[in-house]
Amino acid sequence: METRELRYFVAVAEELHFGRAAQRLGIAQPPLSRAIAQLERRLGVTLLHRTSRAVTLTEPGAVLLREGRAAIDAVDAAERRTRRAATTDGPGLVLVTKAGASTELLAKLLDAYAAEPGAVAVDVHLCGVGEQEGLLRDGRADVALLHLPFDSPVGFDTEVLRTEGQVAVLPAGHPLSTRSQLTMAEAESIPDLPLPRWPRRDGTYRDGPGPEVHDTAQLLQLIALGRTTAVLPESCRDNLRRDLVTVPVPDAPTVTTLIAWPPHSRSRALAGLVLAATRL
């Protein structure tokens, strides 16, 4: 299969409409239809069921969509990393992490790596919730900090850096702020503090009474204003505002911080960064 064919198929499979897929790809619809038909003939399978009213994926089509996305990400990643390696400043490393997460751990990691012989420059990319995986898969980042159970490490090599419990973050002065601990059920059902709504992977939000949030800084400000609450890793205490308090939630799932990188990487600089991380 050619990369072009995979991109054509993924566009049709995601849009489930040949006209919209053609518009997205910037080509006419007839050659797109011919390309998909040719791909099906070559593979000897039906990838899409077509009727006058709808386009749907077959089981083989669903498999190719999943595998095709991964293949396209790998090709894009190779191109980006190759171009970056050719820059006059040298390859360096791009580390991506969720803004506001693992702040103290990240600072210690960068300091430890900078002291290593042969250390290269590390560009830190602070991203939104759940964006680390995509940035690492498509080559915009070389290494990432992920947090289980919120992020997926599937397809990456990883090392565990830290495991910690969680706490409820409340506005100072709230009636529950003096409790010695809360259960997860209690923390998630405080009548005057509805839980925040984080964006889904497609950027939409679920329905509900809580405020829409996209980063930790915004979340903490809304908690201080008495608009919401959240259950966060214990390490959030490192840089907490004075108008916020934390209460332990012993039955909340533990949070594991991982350092993750593409399994095919042969970068000595990356190996040095991972080694520094595991020594912390």
Secondary structure per residue as TSV (DSSP state, phi and psi in degrees):
chain	resnum	aa	ss	phi	psi
A	1	M	-	360.0	146.3
A	2	E	-	-93.2	152.5
A	3	T	H	-58.5	-38.0
A	4	R	H	-59.6	-43.3
A	5	E	H	-63.7	-40.8
A	6	L	H	-61.9	-43.0
A	7	R	H	-63.4	-40.0
A	8	Y	H	-60.9	-48.1
A	9	F	H	-64.9	-44.5
A	10	V	H	-60.3	-40.1
A	11	A	H	-62.0	-45.1
A	12	V	H	-67.0	-43.0
A	13	A	H	-65.1	-33.5
A	14	E	H	-79.2	-38.1
A	15	E	H	-81.9	-29.0
A	16	L	T	52.2	39.7
A	17	H	-	-164.0	119.5
A	18	F	H	-66.0	-37.3
A	19	G	H	-64.2	-47.3
A	20	R	H	-65.9	-38.6
A	21	A	H	-64.0	-41.6
A	22	A	H	-62.5	-41.6
A	23	Q	H	-64.3	-42.2
A	24	R	H	-62.5	-37.2
A	25	L	H	-84.2	-13.9
A	26	G	T	75.7	31.2
A	27	I	S	-129.5	170.9
A	28	A	-	-78.0	157.1
A	29	Q	H	-69.7	-41.3
A	30	P	H	-56.9	-48.6
A	31	P	H	-64.4	-29.2
A	32	L	H	-66.2	-45.7
A	33	S	H	-60.5	-41.3
A	34	R	H	-65.4	-39.1
A	35	A	H	-64.5	-41.3
A	36	I	H	-67.8	-41.3
A	37	A	H	-62.9	-40.0
A	38	Q	H	-65.5	-38.7
A	39	L	H	-64.0	-41.4
A	40	E	H	-64.0	-40.8
A	41	R	H	-64.3	-42.3
A	42	R	H	-65.0	-40.6
A	43	L	H	-79.9	-21.8
A	44	G	T	74.6	26.5
A	45	V	S	-137.8	159.2
A	46	T	-	-92.9	120.9
A	47	L	-	-93.6	-29.9
A	48	L	E	-136.1	137.2
A	49	H	E	-91.4	125.7
A	50	R	E	-116.7	131.5
A	51	T	-	-129.7	176.6
A	52	S	S	-67.9	-16.1
A	53	R	S	-109.4	-25.0
A	54	A	-	-154.4	158.8
A	55	V	E	-121.9	128.0
A	56	T	E	-130.8	155.4
A	57	L	E	-83.5	140.2
A	58	T	-	-85.1	174.1
A	59	E	H	-62.0	-46.1
A	60	P	H	-61.0	-34.5
A	61	G	H	-64.1	-39.4
A	62	A	H	-63.9	-38.3
A	63	V	H	-64.6	-45.7
A	64	L	H	-67.0	-33.4
A	65	L	H	-61.7	-47.1
A	66	R	H	-64.0	-48.6
A	67	E	H	-70.4	-35.3
A	68	G	H	-65.5	-40.4
A	69	R	H	-59.0	-45.3
A	70	A	H	-62.8	-40.9
A	71	A	H	-66.0	-42.4
A	72	I	H	-65.2	-42.1
A	73	D	H	-58.7	-41.4
A	74	A	H	-64.9	-41.1
A	75	V	H	-65.2	-45.5
A	76	D	H	-62.6	-39.6
A	77	A	H	-63.1	-43.5
A	78	A	H	-60.9	-42.7
A	79	E	H	-64.1	-46.2
A	80	R	H	-63.9	-45.4
A	81	R	H	-68.5	-34.6
A	82	T	H	-65.0	-44.9
A	83	R	H	-63.2	-40.2
A	84	R	H	-68.5	-34.6
A	85	A	H	-65.1	-22.8
A	86	A	T	-90.9	-0.2
A	87	T	S	-69.6	154.9
A	88	T	T	-66.6	-23.6
A	89	D	T	-83.8	0.4
A	90	G	-	88.9	168.9
A	91	P	-	-66.7	-46.5
A	92	G	-	61.4	-171.8
A	93	L	E	-135.7	145.0
A	94	V	E	-113.7	119.0
A	95	L	E	-108.8	128.2
A	96	V	E	-113.0	137.7
A	97	T	E	-149.7	154.3
A	98	K	E	-67.8	131.1
A	99	A	T	-57.5	131.2
A	100	G	T	86.3	-3.3
A	101	A	S	-104.6	142.9
A	102	S	S	52.6	40.1
A	103	T	H	-60.9	-49.2
A	104	E	H	-68.2	-41.5
A	105	L	H	-61.4	-42.4
A	106	L	H	-62.4	-43.8
A	107	A	H	-62.1	-42.4
A	108	K	H	-65.2	-39.4
A	109	L	H	-62.6	-47.1
A	110	L	H	-64.3	-39.8
A	111	D	H	-65.3	-42.5
A	112	A	H	-64.9	-41.9
A	113	Y	H	-69.1	-39.1
A	114	A	H	-60.3	-26.5
A	115	A	T	-83.5	-7.2
A	116	E	S	-78.7	142.2
A	117	P	T	-61.0	135.8
A	118	G	T	79.8	10.6
A	119	A	-	-63.1	142.2
A	120	V	-	-110.0	171.3
A	121	A	-	-65.9	139.8
A	122	V	E	-116.7	117.9
A	123	D	E	-92.7	117.0
A	124	V	E	-92.5	122.7
A	125	H	E	-106.6	113.3
A	126	L	E	-91.7	121.8
A	127	C	E	-120.0	179.4
A	128	G	-	-83.6	-178.9
A	129	V	T	-62.9	129.0
A	130	G	T	72.6	10.8
A	131	E	-	-91.9	-12.5
A	132	Q	H	-60.2	-43.3
A	133	E	H	-58.4	-49.2
A	134	G	H	-62.6	-40.5
A	135	L	H	-66.6	-34.0
A	136	L	H	-76.1	-38.4
A	137	R	H	-69.5	-35.7
A	138	D	T	-96.1	8.4
A	139	G	T	91.2	-0.2
A	140	R	S	-74.7	-15.0
A	141	A	-	-133.8	152.8
A	142	D	S	-97.4	-25.6
A	143	V	E	-154.1	152.6
A	144	A	E	-143.4	154.7
A	145	L	E	-100.5	120.5
A	146	L	E	-113.2	158.1
A	147	H	E	-132.1	113.3
A	148	L	E	-83.0	140.8
A	149	P	T	-94.9	15.1
A	150	F	T	-82.8	-35.4
A	151	D	S	-108.0	159.9
A	152	S	-	-105.7	127.4
A	153	P	-	-92.7	6.7
A	154	V	T	-59.5	128.6
A	155	G	T	90.3	-1.0
A	156	F	S	-115.5	156.4
A	157	D	E	-85.0	142.4
A	158	T	E	-142.1	158.8
A	159	E	E	-134.9	138.7
A	160	V	E	-79.0	130.0
A	161	L	E	-104.2	-34.9
A	162	R	E	-164.5	145.3
A	163	T	E	-126.1	133.9
A	164	E	E	-146.3	160.2
A	165	G	-	-82.0	-173.6
A	166	Q	E	-126.7	159.0
A	167	V	E	-132.3	152.6
A	168	A	E	-86.4	131.9
A	169	V	E	-102.1	122.8
A	170	L	E	-128.0	155.8
A	171	P	E	-67.7	140.1
A	172	A	T	-57.7	137.2
A	173	G	T	91.8	-7.8
A	174	H	-	-66.6	144.2
A	175	P	G	-52.7	-32.0
A	176	L	G	-85.4	-6.6
A	177	S	G	-69.1	-15.3
A	178	T	G	-95.9	-2.4
A	179	R	-	-66.6	147.9
A	180	S	S	-75.1	-26.3
A	181	Q	-	-166.1	163.8
A	182	L	-	-130.8	153.5
A	183	T	-	-84.0	162.8
A	184	M	H	-61.4	-39.6
A	185	A	H	-62.3	-40.4
A	186	E	H	-67.4	-43.3
A	187	A	H	-65.2	-28.4
A	188	E	T	-92.7	1.0
A	189	S	-	-135.6	38.8
A	190	I	-	-77.1	117.7
A	191	P	T	-55.4	-41.9
A	192	D	T	-92.2	2.2
A	193	L	S	-131.7	76.9
A	194	P	-	-63.9	146.6
A	195	L	-	-64.4	146.7
A	196	P	-	-70.2	159.7
A	197	R	B	-113.1	113.9
A	198	W	-	-88.3	153.4
A	199	P	-	-69.7	143.4
A	200	R	-	-73.4	176.9
A	201	R	T	-63.7	-24.6
A	202	D	T	-91.6	6.0
A	203	G	S	89.3	-6.8
A	204	T	-	-86.3	166.7
A	205	Y	-	-119.8	144.3
A	206	R	-	-69.1	157.5
A	207	D	-	-73.1	152.7
A	208	G	S	157.7	169.6
A	209	P	S	-80.9	-19.9
A	210	G	S	-72.4	159.5
A	211	P	-	-72.6	151.1
A	212	E	B	-77.3	131.7
A	213	V	-	-132.6	149.8
A	214	H	-	-127.2	-7.5
A	215	D	S	-152.8	168.0
A	216	T	H	-68.6	-38.0
A	217	A	H	-60.5	-44.5
A	218	Q	H	-63.1	-42.2
A	219	L	H	-59.5	-48.1
A	220	L	H	-64.6	-35.2
A	221	Q	H	-66.7	-40.1
A	222	L	H	-67.0	-35.1
A	223	I	H	-65.3	-44.4
A	224	A	H	-60.5	-30.7
A	225	L	T	-82.0	-1.0
A	226	G	T	77.0	26.8
A	227	R	S	-98.7	-19.4
A	228	T	-	-162.3	179.5
A	229	T	-	-141.8	175.2
A	230	A	E	-160.5	152.2
A	231	V	E	-104.3	117.4
A	232	L	E	-129.5	161.8
A	233	P	E	-57.6	148.9
A	234	E	G	-55.4	-30.4
A	235	S	G	-65.3	-11.8
A	236	C	G	-62.6	-19.2
A	237	R	G	-65.2	-20.9
A	238	D	G	-56.8	-38.3
A	239	N	G	-129.8	39.1
A	240	L	-	-79.2	144.0
A	241	R	-	-65.6	156.6
A	242	R	T	-71.0	-21.5
A	243	D	T	-90.7	17.0
A	244	L	E	-126.3	149.7
A	245	V	E	-130.7	159.7
A	246	T	E	-122.2	146.2
A	247	V	E	-128.8	127.4
A	248	P	E	-59.2	143.8
A	249	V	E	-123.5	86.4
A	250	P	T	-60.9	-30.1
A	251	D	T	-92.5	7.2
A	252	A	S	-72.6	149.7
A	253	P	-	-59.0	140.4
A	254	T	-	-69.5	152.2
A	255	V	E	-111.1	126.5
A	256	T	E	-110.9	123.5
A	257	T	E	-93.5	126.9
A	258	L	E	-116.9	150.1
A	259	I	E	-101.4	129.9
A	260	A	E	-129.2	147.4
A	261	W	E	-152.7	160.2
A	262	P	-	-62.9	137.0
A	263	P	T	-66.0	-22.0
A	264	H	T	-89.2	0.8
A	265	S	-	-65.6	138.0
A	266	R	-	-122.5	22.5
A	267	S	-	-75.5	124.1
A	268	R	H	-67.1	-35.8
A	269	A	H	-62.8	-42.9
A	270	L	H	-64.4	-42.3
A	271	A	H	-59.8	-38.3
A	272	G	H	-65.9	-38.9
A	273	L	H	-66.1	-43.7
A	274	V	H	-62.7	-41.6
A	275	L	H	-62.5	-43.6
A	276	A	H	-61.4	-37.9
A	277	A	H	-65.2	-43.6
A	278	T	H	-69.7	-18.9
A	279	R	H	-82.3	-14.2
A	280	L	-	-63.4	360.0
